[in-house]
Amino acid sequence: MKVILVYDISIEEPRDQNRLNKVRQVVRKYINHVQKSVFEGELSPSKLERLKNEVLRVVDKRRDSVIIYILEDGAFYERQILTDTPDPTDNII
Amino acid sequence: MKVILVYDISIEEPRDQNRLNKVRQVVRKYINHVQKSVFEGELSPSKLERLKNEVLRVVDKRRDSVIIYILEDGAFYERQILTDTPDPTDNII
């Protein structure tokens, strides 16, 4: 399944930066980091469940926002990059 | 078509904030602002073209990153919110 994860981690105090680092590290283990708060990649259903459980252990559910878009295998979608900045997924086989 | 737009606007000087505000205003005219740098909504092909052209007139193509995911009408996808923060698209008919 194609997975796109986007998050807004609420940074109001210095220790919130620590939580942001943890969430980023967790998600990076599973899918590619394509923008500051955007990740995308291919995951099996079981890996997606593990990603969600790990994220839920580190986020602040009241203050942070995490949205996941899941596209079934074979679902047709287009991905367009409007700008000239390098595509972080270019070097991924 | 379901459209998800994500951006990273490079903020290195005070005037970059002005460009960020402009890009945000442009995208908000077309689709919903669901996280700081994430927008989503339904668009016709012609409106998507107009959105892209307007965005291209205000972004810095060398320094900013704008990615658009486009799902054909009827493409099956799931949208999951992992956290308890309110869903900005809840009050949209």
Backbone of each chain as ProteinMPNN parsed JSONL, in Angstrom:
{"seq_chain_A": "MKVILVYDISIEEPRDQNRLNKVRQVVRKYINHVQKSVFEGELSPSKLERLKNEVLRVVDKRRDSVIIYILEDGAFYERQILTDTPDPTDNII", "coords_chain_A": {"N_chain_A": [[0.848, -1.174, 0.0], [0.421, 2.228, -0.752], [1.586, 4.768, 1.3], [1.017, 7.892, 2.778], [2.187, 10.057, 5.148], [1.45, 12.744, 7.21], [2.386, 15.265, 9.503], [1.81, 17.548, 12.235], [3.564, 18.707, 14.731], [3.156, 19.942, 17.873], [4.931, 22.635, 18.972], [5.653, 24.155, 21.712], [7.111, 24.361, 23.978], [10.585, 23.956, 24.991], [11.056, 21.176, 25.44], [9.313, 20.005, 23.727], [10.562, 19.822, 21.303], [12.114, 17.621, 21.513], [10.197, 15.623, 21.451], [9.296, 15.906, 18.846], [11.616, 15.148, 17.455], [11.72, 12.472, 18.16], [9.318, 11.455, 17.019], [9.83, 11.903, 14.305], [12.097, 10.247, 13.936], [10.916, 7.733, 14.386], [9.011, 7.534, 12.255], [10.651, 7.702, 10.029], [11.914, 5.272, 10.027], [10.2, 3.686, 8.676], [9.049, 4.834, 6.325], [9.782, 7.176, 3.578], [11.299, 10.358, 4.099], [10.054, 13.14, 2.845], [9.432, 15.841, 2.904], [9.638, 18.517, 5.366], [7.473, 17.893, 7.173], [6.343, 15.67, 6.029], [5.926, 12.376, 4.882], [6.432, 9.5, 2.86], [5.717, 6.307, 1.296], [5.948, 2.751, 0.515], [4.098, 0.312, 2.199], [3.418, -2.747, 3.934], [0.269, -4.056, 5.2], [0.702, -4.99, 7.844], [3.095, -3.766, 8.613], [2.296, -1.141, 8.486], [0.521, -1.047, 10.62], [2.318, -1.447, 12.727], [3.873, 0.875, 12.468], [1.932, 2.816, 13.076], [1.312, 2.17, 15.74], [3.789, 2.635, 16.973], [4.092, 5.362, 16.494], [1.959, 6.351, 17.936], [2.862, 5.893, 20.481], [4.638, 7.916, 20.975], [3.677, 10.444, 20.236], [1.847, 13.437, 21.25], [-1.321, 13.056, 21.817], [-3.304, 14.933, 22.222], [-2.324, 17.392, 21.444], [-0.807, 17.189, 19.102], [-1.008, 16.686, 15.496], [-1.645, 14.028, 13.376], [-1.963, 12.695, 10.245], [-2.836, 10.09, 8.1], [-2.714, 8.961, 4.821], [-3.917, 6.383, 2.893], [-3.35, 4.378, 0.161], [-4.755, 1.835, -1.692], [-3.108, -1.125, -3.0], [-2.326, -0.819, -6.371], [-4.056, 1.258, -6.744], [-4.691, 4.073, -8.729], [-2.703, 6.895, -8.863], [-1.367, 10.202, -9.121], [1.761, 11.841, -8.786], [3.019, 14.92, -8.461], [5.715, 17.175, -8.757], [6.015, 20.494, -8.203], [8.073, 22.278, -8.027], [11.656, 23.012, -8.349], [13.275, 21.876, -6.531], [15.294, 19.18, -5.256], [14.026, 15.804, -5.522], [13.487, 13.867, -2.793], [13.002, 11.163, -2.978], [14.239, 10.276, -5.199], [16.658, 8.814, -5.257], [15.982, 6.332, -4.426], [15.59, 2.852, -4.67]], "CA_chain_A": [[0.0, 0.0, 0.0], [1.154, 3.515, -0.718], [1.22, 5.492, 2.516], [1.513, 9.265, 2.935], [1.928, 10.48, 6.526], [1.763, 14.163, 7.444], [2.177, 15.601, 10.911], [2.08, 18.854, 12.841], [3.901, 18.452, 16.131], [3.008, 21.217, 18.572], [6.194, 23.033, 19.619], [5.413, 25.354, 22.546], [8.183, 24.399, 24.991], [11.813, 23.312, 24.486], [11.027, 19.702, 25.449], [8.506, 19.528, 22.597], [11.489, 19.527, 20.199], [12.538, 16.238, 21.756], [9.123, 14.745, 20.969], [9.342, 16.0, 17.377], [12.738, 14.319, 16.986], [11.337, 11.053, 18.331], [8.307, 11.088, 16.013], [10.529, 11.867, 13.011], [12.922, 9.028, 13.893], [10.035, 6.561, 14.25], [8.405, 7.431, 10.918], [11.748, 7.476, 9.062], [12.252, 3.834, 9.989], [9.231, 2.954, 7.862], [8.834, 5.441, 5.002], [10.759, 8.218, 3.205], [11.054, 11.712, 4.583], [10.123, 13.924, 1.603], [9.41, 17.258, 3.296], [9.792, 18.604, 6.837], [6.46, 17.154, 7.953], [5.669, 14.754, 5.087], [6.629, 11.12, 4.631], [5.666, 8.642, 1.953], [6.391, 5.074, 0.939], [5.143, 1.542, 0.369], [4.097, -0.48, 3.439], [2.44, -3.826, 4.063], [-0.682, -3.755, 6.281], [1.25, -5.252, 9.19], [4.08, -2.709, 8.93], [1.549, 0.101, 8.745], [0.01, -1.14, 11.997], [3.458, -1.235, 13.645], [4.204, 2.311, 12.396], [0.907, 3.584, 13.808], [1.48, 1.92, 17.179], [5.012, 3.327, 17.446], [3.832, 6.814, 16.493], [1.032, 6.649, 19.052], [3.594, 5.836, 21.763], [5.505, 9.097, 21.172], [3.012, 11.744, 20.006], [0.891, 13.939, 22.245], [-2.56, 12.936, 21.03], [-4.175, 16.118, 22.378], [-1.755, 18.62, 20.862], [-0.206, 16.949, 17.784], [-1.916, 16.193, 14.444], [-1.015, 13.055, 12.473], [-2.926, 12.183, 9.286], [-2.272, 9.091, 7.191], [-3.497, 8.644, 3.625], [-3.538, 5.025, 2.475], [-3.859, 4.02, -1.159], [-4.669, 0.389, -1.939], [-2.217, -1.551, -4.083], [-2.939, -0.691, -7.691], [-4.854, 2.495, -6.868], [-3.942, 4.985, -9.588], [-2.564, 8.27, -8.384], [-0.252, 10.929, -9.731], [2.572, 12.624, -7.851], [3.674, 15.972, -9.247], [6.531, 18.133, -7.999], [5.891, 21.764, -8.942], [9.27, 23.104, -7.908], [12.892, 22.404, -8.864], [14.054, 21.304, -5.426], [15.477, 17.747, -5.507], [13.038, 14.866, -4.979], [14.209, 12.986, -1.859], [12.819, 9.728, -3.271], [14.905, 9.978, -6.474], [17.748, 7.824, -5.179], [15.486, 5.129, -3.739], [15.266, 1.833, -5.685]], "C_chain_A": [[0.893, 1.237, 0.0], [0.631, 4.269, 0.504], [1.841, 6.885, 2.483], [1.169, 9.673, 4.366], [2.331, 11.95, 6.668], [1.526, 14.452, 8.921], [2.448, 17.07, 11.209], [2.341, 18.558, 14.314], [3.929, 19.806, 16.838], [4.281, 21.545, 19.355], [5.933, 24.309, 20.415], [6.49, 25.506, 23.595], [9.396, 23.662, 24.418], [11.708, 21.789, 24.436], [10.166, 19.143, 24.323], [9.404, 19.153, 21.414], [11.961, 18.079, 20.306], [11.485, 15.26, 21.222], [9.102, 14.738, 19.442], [10.45, 15.101, 16.832], [12.381, 12.837, 17.059], [10.341, 10.622, 17.255], [8.978, 10.96, 14.643], [11.354, 10.587, 12.88], [12.063, 7.777, 13.686], [9.566, 6.436, 12.798], [9.47, 7.119, 9.866], [12.147, 6.004, 8.983], [11.359, 3.097, 8.988], [9.103, 3.521, 6.451], [9.748, 6.651, 4.811], [10.322, 9.602, 3.674], [11.18, 12.667, 3.394], [10.013, 15.421, 1.804], [9.473, 17.309, 4.806], [8.755, 17.755, 7.576], [5.69, 16.172, 7.082], [6.553, 13.545, 4.8], [5.783, 10.288, 3.671], [6.46, 7.4, 1.637], [5.408, 3.926, 0.814], [5.235, 0.749, 1.675], [3.087, -1.62, 3.312], [1.458, -3.439, 5.175], [-0.08, -3.956, 7.668], [2.283, -4.189, 9.572], [3.38, -1.379, 9.206], [1.015, 0.1, 10.176], [1.136, -0.876, 12.995], [3.865, 0.229, 13.652], [3.214, 3.105, 13.251], [1.07, 3.393, 15.322], [2.697, 2.653, 17.734], [4.794, 4.832, 17.511], [2.961, 7.187, 17.693], [1.737, 6.601, 20.396], [4.403, 7.11, 22.02], [4.793, 10.435, 20.97], [2.182, 12.149, 21.221], [-0.459, 14.011, 21.52], [-3.46, 14.175, 21.136], [-3.647, 17.306, 21.574], [-1.205, 18.423, 19.444], [-1.281, 16.463, 16.795], [-1.125, 15.242, 13.539], [-2.111, 12.51, 11.569], [-2.202, 11.201, 8.364], [-3.24, 8.878, 6.04], [-2.991, 7.298, 3.11], [-4.178, 4.711, 1.121], [-3.661, 2.525, -1.36], [-3.665, 0.089, -3.04], [-2.959, -1.409, -5.408], [-3.786, 0.549, -7.849], [-4.05, 3.479, -7.702], [-3.889, 6.361, -8.95], [-1.385, 8.889, -9.119], [0.457, 11.713, -8.646], [3.331, 13.646, -8.678], [4.489, 16.884, -8.328], [6.564, 19.426, -8.788], [7.212, 22.517, -8.987], [10.512, 22.343, -8.38], [13.748, 21.796, -7.759], [14.166, 19.799, -5.628], [14.388, 16.9, -4.847], [13.777, 13.843, -4.11], [14.05, 11.506, -2.201], [13.537, 9.341, -4.57], [15.908, 8.855, -6.35], [17.304, 6.529, -4.5], [15.077, 4.11, -4.798], [13.913, 1.232, -5.331]], "O_chain_A": [[1.943, 1.288, 0.641], [-0.574, 4.393, 0.718], [3.028, 7.043, 2.2], [0.002, 9.643, 4.758], [3.435, 12.338, 6.284], [0.576, 13.944, 9.516], [3.218, 17.733, 10.515], [1.423, 18.197, 15.05], [4.658, 20.709, 16.426], [4.658, 20.824, 20.279], [5.983, 25.41, 19.868], [6.77, 26.612, 24.058], [9.271, 22.857, 23.495], [12.21, 21.167, 23.5], [10.262, 17.961, 23.991], [9.059, 18.278, 20.62], [12.177, 17.408, 19.297], [11.808, 14.228, 20.634], [8.912, 13.692, 18.822], [10.243, 14.377, 15.859], [12.69, 12.058, 16.158], [10.492, 9.56, 16.651], [8.715, 10.008, 13.909], [11.318, 9.921, 11.845], [12.422, 6.881, 12.922], [9.701, 5.378, 12.184], [9.22, 6.365, 8.925], [12.665, 5.557, 7.961], [11.711, 2.019, 8.509], [9.053, 2.762, 5.483], [10.406, 7.098, 5.751], [9.143, 9.954, 3.645], [12.295, 12.975, 2.972], [10.457, 16.193, 0.954], [9.374, 16.276, 5.468], [9.095, 16.996, 8.483], [4.527, 15.872, 7.353], [7.745, 13.667, 4.519], [4.555, 10.374, 3.682], [7.689, 7.398, 1.69], [4.201, 4.098, 0.982], [6.33, 0.539, 2.196], [2.045, -1.48, 2.671], [1.775, -2.587, 6.005], [-0.336, -3.161, 8.572], [2.338, -3.761, 10.725], [3.816, -0.596, 10.05], [1.052, 1.123, 10.86], [0.942, -0.172, 13.986], [4.17, 0.781, 14.71], [3.609, 3.957, 14.047], [0.974, 4.353, 16.087], [2.647, 3.221, 18.825], [5.24, 5.499, 18.445], [3.191, 8.192, 18.366], [1.265, 7.205, 21.36], [4.813, 7.361, 23.153], [5.255, 11.458, 21.477], [1.862, 11.335, 22.087], [-0.699, 14.913, 20.717], [-4.276, 14.435, 20.251], [-4.423, 18.126, 21.083], [-1.141, 19.377, 18.668], [-2.308, 15.911, 17.189], [-0.076, 15.603, 13.005], [-3.081, 11.929, 12.054], [-1.089, 11.466, 7.91], [-4.431, 8.645, 6.248], [-1.791, 7.104, 2.918], [-5.398, 4.774, 0.969], [-2.553, 2.008, -1.219], [-3.399, 0.927, -3.901], [-4.105, -1.842, -5.531], [-4.202, 0.875, -8.961], [-2.87, 3.706, -7.432], [-4.912, 6.916, -8.549], [-0.528, 8.192, -9.661], [-0.17, 12.192, -7.701], [4.181, 13.291, -9.494], [4.021, 17.305, -7.27], [7.075, 19.464, -9.907], [7.439, 23.314, -9.898], [10.427, 21.176, -8.763], [14.825, 21.263, -8.026], [13.223, 19.185, -6.126], [13.895, 17.226, -3.767], [14.582, 13.056, -4.608], [14.857, 10.681, -1.774], [13.45, 8.189, -4.996], [16.006, 8.018, -7.247], [18.131, 5.733, -4.056], [14.319, 4.431, -5.713], [13.426, 0.35, -6.039]]}, "seq_chain_B": "MKVILVYDISIEEPRDQNRLNKVRQVVRKYINHVQKSVFEGELSPSKLERLKNEVLRVVDKRRDSVIIYILEDGAFYERQILTDTPDPTDNII", "coords_chain_B": {"N_chain_B": [[-11.416, 15.112, -8.722], [-9.369, 13.933, -6.122], [-7.221, 15.94, -4.31], [-4.074, 16.33, -2.79], [-2.005, 18.631, -1.371], [1.267, 19.408, -0.482], [3.646, 21.466, 1.108], [6.944, 22.889, 1.527], [8.126, 25.786, 2.478], [10.861, 27.754, 2.053], [12.274, 29.433, 4.684], [14.374, 31.815, 5.245], [14.989, 34.446, 5.356], [13.448, 37.517, 6.615], [11.628, 38.439, 4.606], [10.874, 36.139, 3.393], [8.774, 35.144, 4.8], [6.633, 36.566, 3.922], [6.297, 35.505, 1.36], [5.548, 32.927, 2.043], [3.067, 33.444, 3.245], [1.662, 34.34, 1.026], [1.642, 32.054, -0.645], [0.185, 30.304, 0.949], [-2.288, 31.657, 1.066], [-3.058, 31.511, -1.627], [-3.351, 28.697, -2.066], [-5.332, 28.064, -0.238], [-7.562, 29.144, -1.399], [-8.432, 27.204, -3.038], [-8.356, 24.544, -1.951], [-8.743, 22.684, 1.206], [-7.211, 23.725, 4.252], [-5.442, 21.644, 6.134], [-3.318, 20.993, 7.786], [-0.356, 22.678, 9.031], [1.368, 22.719, 6.724], [-0.09, 21.363, 4.852], [-2.622, 20.584, 2.536], [-5.872, 19.725, 1.375], [-8.403, 18.425, -0.871], [-11.278, 18.385, -3.139], [-10.947, 18.736, -6.613], [-11.604, 19.958, -9.907], [-10.099, 19.02, -13.085], [-9.481, 21.396, -14.499], [-9.53, 23.38, -12.535], [-7.47, 22.477, -10.955], [-5.308, 22.925, -12.625], [-5.359, 25.71, -12.705], [-4.819, 26.262, -9.998], [-2.188, 25.257, -9.81], [-0.822, 26.946, -11.6], [-1.159, 29.42, -10.335], [0.178, 28.96, -7.938], [2.752, 28.565, -8.891], [3.37, 31.101, -9.643], [3.999, 32.393, -7.321], [5.744, 30.937, -5.667], [9.208, 30.183, -4.791], [10.959, 28.603, -7.011], [13.448, 27.402, -6.822], [14.073, 27.189, -4.151], [11.866, 26.418, -2.631], [9.672, 23.644, -1.831], [7.123, 21.919, -3.425], [4.706, 19.512, -3.478], [2.295, 17.607, -5.162], [-0.295, 15.353, -4.751], [-2.391, 13.397, -6.663], [-5.486, 11.942, -6.899], [-7.418, 9.892, -8.915], [-10.909, 10.31, -9.771], [-12.975, 8.262, -7.87], [-10.931, 6.635, -7.137], [-9.845, 4.402, -4.678], [-9.151, 5.263, -1.396], [-7.872, 5.568, 1.932], [-8.3, 7.632, 4.772], [-6.778, 8.36, 7.668], [-6.899, 9.63, 10.931], [-4.612, 9.864, 13.408], [-4.439, 11.133, 15.819], [-6.041, 13.121, 18.457], [-6.64, 15.674, 17.833], [-8.737, 18.245, 16.46], [-10.39, 17.621, 13.311], [-9.855, 19.55, 10.577], [-11.447, 19.395, 8.328], [-13.899, 18.64, 9.135], [-16.142, 20.343, 9.399], [-16.924, 20.813, 6.851], [-19.114, 20.794, 4.124]], "CA_chain_B": [[-10.173, 14.459, -8.296], [-8.901, 14.278, -4.761], [-5.884, 16.534, -4.407], [-3.362, 16.624, -1.536], [-0.841, 19.461, -1.679], [2.15, 19.643, 0.675], [4.756, 22.359, 0.735], [7.98, 23.385, 2.442], [8.548, 27.085, 1.96], [12.148, 28.05, 2.693], [12.214, 30.698, 5.43], [15.723, 32.149, 5.718], [14.997, 35.908, 5.624], [12.105, 38.0, 6.976], [10.704, 38.592, 3.466], [10.361, 34.826, 2.987], [7.481, 34.953, 5.48], [5.641, 37.17, 3.02], [6.05, 34.538, 0.283], [4.775, 31.831, 2.661], [1.683, 33.905, 3.391], [1.041, 34.39, -0.317], [1.395, 30.682, -1.122], [-0.918, 29.776, 1.773], [-3.548, 32.288, 0.612], [-3.423, 30.972, -2.952], [-3.825, 27.314, -1.995], [-6.586, 28.067, 0.54], [-8.697, 29.499, -2.282], [-8.841, 26.033, -3.826], [-8.575, 23.337, -1.148], [-8.79, 22.92, 2.644], [-5.938, 23.774, 4.962], [-5.641, 20.654, 7.196], [-2.177, 21.11, 8.704], [0.425, 23.883, 8.646], [1.86, 22.735, 5.334], [-0.838, 20.326, 4.127], [-3.94, 20.999, 2.068], [-6.506, 18.633, 0.622], [-9.764, 18.726, -1.302], [-11.697, 17.902, -4.453], [-10.777, 19.756, -7.656], [-11.717, 19.55, -11.309], [-8.807, 19.185, -13.768], [-9.198, 22.8, -14.878], [-9.193, 24.14, -11.317], [-6.139, 22.043, -10.526], [-4.343, 23.652, -13.47], [-5.319, 27.124, -12.245], [-4.099, 26.261, -8.705], [-0.755, 25.067, -10.061], [-0.281, 28.163, -12.225], [-1.096, 30.487, -9.314], [1.266, 28.618, -6.991], [4.04, 28.771, -9.574], [3.644, 32.556, -9.747], [4.421, 32.979, -6.031], [6.814, 30.187, -4.981], [10.581, 30.265, -5.289], [11.097, 27.229, -7.513], [14.761, 26.833, -6.47], [14.245, 26.977, -2.701], [10.664, 25.849, -2.012], [9.257, 22.324, -2.323], [5.665, 21.756, -3.489], [4.354, 18.215, -4.051], [0.856, 17.395, -5.271], [-0.749, 13.983, -5.0], [-3.692, 13.484, -7.339], [-6.171, 10.65, -6.97], [-8.529, 9.933, -9.869], [-12.25, 10.122, -9.207], [-13.307, 6.858, -7.64], [-9.778, 5.888, -6.611], [-10.124, 4.123, -3.269], [-8.065, 5.557, -0.453], [-8.324, 5.749, 3.31], [-7.695, 8.786, 5.45], [-6.862, 8.075, 9.099], [-6.301, 10.626, 11.831], [-4.13, 9.081, 14.557], [-4.474, 11.91, 17.057], [-7.369, 13.603, 18.851], [-6.812, 17.073, 17.441], [-9.904, 18.33, 15.572], [-10.172, 17.496, 11.858], [-10.312, 20.813, 9.988], [-12.433, 19.222, 7.248], [-15.151, 18.155, 9.739], [-17.3, 21.226, 9.23], [-17.079, 21.144, 5.431], [-20.192, 19.949, 3.55]], "C_chain_B": [[-9.844, 14.903, -6.876], [-7.461, 14.763, -4.9], [-5.336, 16.755, -2.992], [-2.131, 17.435, -1.932], [-0.03, 19.662, -0.391], [3.274, 20.555, 0.238], [5.719, 22.592, 1.897], [8.453, 24.698, 1.832], [9.8, 27.493, 2.743], [12.105, 29.429, 3.355], [13.617, 30.994, 5.964], [15.833, 33.632, 6.04], [13.561, 36.336, 5.929], [11.147, 38.049, 5.783], [10.182, 37.234, 2.979], [8.987, 34.558, 3.621], [6.349, 35.485, 4.609], [5.278, 36.199, 1.894], [5.226, 33.365, 0.805], [3.302, 32.224, 2.787], [0.959, 33.904, 2.052], [0.693, 32.979, -0.8], [0.204, 30.092, -0.361], [-2.259, 30.346, 1.3], [-4.007, 31.705, -0.723], [-4.044, 29.592, -2.791], [-5.17, 27.228, -1.266], [-7.798, 28.423, -0.314], [-9.262, 28.24, -2.948], [-9.176, 24.815, -2.95], [-8.389, 23.648, 0.342], [-7.416, 22.849, 3.291], [-6.038, 22.845, 6.169], [-4.496, 20.571, 8.187], [-1.339, 22.291, 8.227], [0.848, 23.867, 7.179], [1.161, 21.68, 4.48], [-2.242, 20.81, 3.804], [-4.556, 19.826, 1.317], [-7.91, 19.044, 0.231], [-10.048, 18.135, -2.665], [-11.542, 19.032, -5.465], [-11.048, 19.147, -9.027], [-10.338, 19.705, -11.955], [-8.494, 20.653, -14.085], [-8.849, 23.633, -13.644], [-7.822, 23.739, -10.787], [-5.076, 22.776, -11.331], [-4.225, 25.102, -13.01], [-4.575, 27.216, -10.916], [-2.6, 26.173, -8.96], [-0.135, 26.336, -10.65], [-0.154, 29.289, -11.202], [0.029, 30.218, -8.323], [2.619, 28.916, -7.626], [4.381, 30.245, -9.7], [4.176, 33.122, -8.436], [5.542, 32.207, -5.327], [8.187, 30.524, -5.563], [10.95, 28.837, -5.699], [12.427, 26.574, -7.109], [14.804, 26.448, -4.995], [13.055, 26.299, -2.036], [10.378, 24.467, -2.617], [7.734, 22.253, -2.291], [5.39, 20.42, -4.183], [2.832, 18.088, -4.059], [0.596, 15.916, -5.55], [-2.169, 14.079, -5.556], [-4.298, 12.079, -7.445], [-7.356, 10.784, -7.923], [-9.859, 9.798, -9.138], [-12.496, 8.62, -9.019], [-12.139, 6.037, -7.128], [-10.022, 5.66, -5.12], [-8.919, 4.491, -2.423], [-8.694, 5.7, 0.93], [-7.606, 6.938, 3.906], [-7.877, 8.549, 6.941], [-6.206, 9.196, 9.899], [-5.913, 9.896, 13.11], [-4.347, 9.823, 15.874], [-5.879, 12.43, 17.337], [-7.611, 15.059, 18.467], [-7.95, 17.158, 16.421], [-9.513, 18.232, 14.099], [-10.738, 18.735, 11.191], [-11.359, 20.608, 8.895], [-13.78, 18.76, 7.823], [-16.34, 19.041, 9.404], [-17.528, 21.586, 7.776], [-18.122, 20.2, 4.827], [-19.709, 19.387, 2.225]], "O_chain_B": [[-10.016, 16.061, -6.494], [-6.612, 14.11, -5.506], [-6.022, 17.287, -2.119], [-1.313, 16.982, -2.733], [-0.574, 20.036, 0.648], [3.792, 20.431, -0.871], [5.355, 22.502, 3.07], [9.106, 24.707, 0.789], [9.771, 27.562, 3.972], [11.926, 30.45, 2.691], [14.003, 30.483, 7.016], [16.643, 34.042, 6.871], [12.598, 35.655, 5.576], [9.968, 37.731, 5.935], [9.189, 37.166, 2.255], [8.155, 33.845, 3.059], [5.255, 34.922, 4.57], [4.112, 36.08, 1.517], [4.33, 32.866, 0.124], [2.408, 31.437, 2.475], [-0.205, 33.515, 1.959], [-0.406, 32.737, -1.298], [-0.672, 29.462, -0.953], [-3.238, 29.615, 1.154], [-5.192, 31.441, -0.924], [-5.13, 29.332, -3.309], [-6.033, 26.427, -1.626], [-8.925, 28.048, 0.01], [-10.419, 28.214, -3.366], [-10.174, 24.136, -3.191], [-7.935, 24.735, 0.702], [-6.576, 22.027, 2.926], [-6.667, 23.22, 7.158], [-4.688, 20.121, 9.317], [-1.58, 22.839, 7.152], [0.709, 24.867, 6.474], [1.729, 21.167, 3.515], [-2.95, 21.357, 4.649], [-3.847, 19.031, 0.699], [-8.537, 19.88, 0.882], [-9.201, 17.479, -3.271], [-11.96, 20.161, -5.205], [-10.759, 17.976, -9.273], [-9.495, 20.438, -11.438], [-7.35, 21.086, -13.947], [-7.971, 24.494, -13.704], [-7.098, 24.567, -10.235], [-4.059, 23.2, -10.781], [-3.126, 25.651, -12.937], [-3.786, 28.139, -10.714], [-1.828, 26.937, -8.383], [0.95, 26.749, -10.243], [0.834, 30.023, -11.197], [0.743, 31.134, -7.917], [3.517, 29.454, -6.978], [5.55, 30.604, -9.848], [4.746, 34.213, -8.426], [6.224, 32.77, -4.472], [8.308, 31.067, -6.661], [11.215, 27.981, -4.855], [12.529, 25.348, -7.059], [15.487, 25.494, -4.621], [13.209, 25.67, -0.989], [10.777, 24.163, -3.741], [7.121, 22.498, -1.252], [5.788, 20.216, -5.329], [2.167, 18.423, -3.079], [1.181, 15.318, -6.453], [-3.029, 14.753, -4.991], [-3.695, 11.164, -8.006], [-8.194, 11.671, -7.765], [-9.929, 9.249, -8.039], [-12.245, 7.822, -9.922], [-12.311, 4.884, -6.731], [-10.361, 6.589, -4.387], [-7.798, 4.072, -2.709], [-9.897, 5.925, 1.063], [-6.45, 7.213, 3.583], [-9.006, 8.536, 7.431], [-5.105, 9.646, 9.582], [-6.773, 9.371, 13.816], [-4.431, 9.196, 16.93], [-6.798, 12.207, 16.548], [-8.675, 15.609, 18.749], [-8.116, 16.251, 15.606], [-8.447, 18.696, 13.693], [-11.947, 18.964, 11.222], [-12.088, 21.542, 8.562], [-14.714, 18.515, 7.059], [-17.434, 18.537, 9.15], [-18.238, 22.546, 7.479], [-18.042, 18.982, 4.985], [-20.441, 18.651, 1.563]]}, "name": "protein", "num_of_chains": 2, "seq": "MKVILVYDISIEEPRDQNRLNKVRQVVRKYINHVQKSVFEGELSPSKLERLKNEVLRVVDKRRDSVIIYILEDGAFYERQILTDTPDPTDNIIMKVILVYDISIEEPRDQNRLNKVRQVVRKYINHVQKSVFEGELSPSKLERLKNEVLRVVDKRRDSVIIYILEDGAFYERQILTDTPDPTDNII"}
